[in-house]
Amino acid sequence: MKTTQRQSDLKALSPDQLTDELVNLKKEQFNLRFQGATGQLENVARIREVRRDIARVRTLQRQKTLASDAKA
């Protein structure tokens, strides 16, 4: 349920907003990896969630690129 809600929220974003979201997720992923390396990470499952969110954003970016190319 949480995944479908997250995905529908992402679908509503523009390509620029998706890029911003990707940058934010990459920063969060870096911070989580850093916390894991220093032993400060409490929620190890968050790494997996962020990685999958990055994949979702990239997939949506690709779909929107292909859709805009098809129109042109």
C-alpha positions as CSV (number, residue, x, y, z in Angstrom):
1,M,0.0,0.0,0.0
2,K,2.8,2.4,0.9
3,T,4.6,1.7,-2.3
4,T,1.6,2.4,-4.6
5,Q,0.9,5.6,-2.7
6,R,4.5,6.7,-3.1
7,Q,4.6,5.7,-6.8
8,S,1.4,7.7,-7.5
9,D,2.9,10.7,-5.8
10,L,6.0,10.4,-7.9
11,K,4.0,10.1,-11.2
12,A,2.4,13.5,-10.5
13,L,5.8,15.2,-10.4
14,S,7.4,17.1,-13.4
15,P,10.7,15.9,-14.9
16,D,12.5,18.7,-13.0
17,Q,10.9,17.8,-9.7
18,L,11.9,14.1,-10.4
19,T,15.5,15.2,-10.8
20,D,15.3,17.1,-7.5
21,E,13.9,14.1,-5.8
22,L,16.6,11.9,-7.3
23,V,19.3,14.3,-5.9
24,N,17.7,14.2,-2.5
25,L,17.5,10.4,-2.5
26,K,21.1,10.1,-3.5
27,K,22.2,12.4,-0.7
28,E,20.1,10.3,1.8
29,Q,21.7,7.1,0.4
30,F,25.2,8.6,0.9
31,N,24.3,9.6,4.5
32,L,22.9,6.2,5.3
33,R,26.0,4.5,3.9
34,F,28.2,6.8,6.0
35,Q,26.1,6.1,9.1
36,G,26.4,2.4,8.4
37,A,30.2,2.6,8.1
38,T,30.5,4.5,11.4
39,G,28.1,2.2,13.2
40,Q,25.4,4.9,13.8
41,L,22.8,3.5,11.5
42,E,19.7,2.4,13.4
43,N,17.3,1.5,10.6
44,V,19.2,-0.7,8.2
45,A,16.0,-1.4,6.1
46,R,16.0,2.3,5.1
47,I,19.0,1.7,2.8
48,R,16.9,-0.8,0.8
49,E,13.9,1.5,0.7
50,V,16.0,4.4,-0.6
51,R,17.7,2.3,-3.2
52,R,14.3,1.2,-4.5
53,D,12.9,4.7,-4.5
54,I,15.9,5.8,-6.6
55,A,15.0,3.0,-9.1
56,R,11.4,4.2,-9.1
57,V,12.4,7.7,-9.9
58,R,14.8,6.7,-12.6
59,T,12.1,4.5,-14.2
60,L,9.6,7.3,-14.2
61,Q,12.2,9.7,-15.7
62,R,12.8,7.2,-18.5
63,Q,9.1,6.7,-19.1
64,K,8.5,10.4,-19.3
65,T,11.5,10.8,-21.7
66,L,10.2,8.1,-24.0
67,A,6.6,9.5,-23.9
68,S,7.9,13.0,-24.8
69,D,10.0,11.5,-27.7
70,A,7.0,9.6,-29.0
71,K,5.0,12.8,-29.2
72,A,7.7,14.6,-31.1
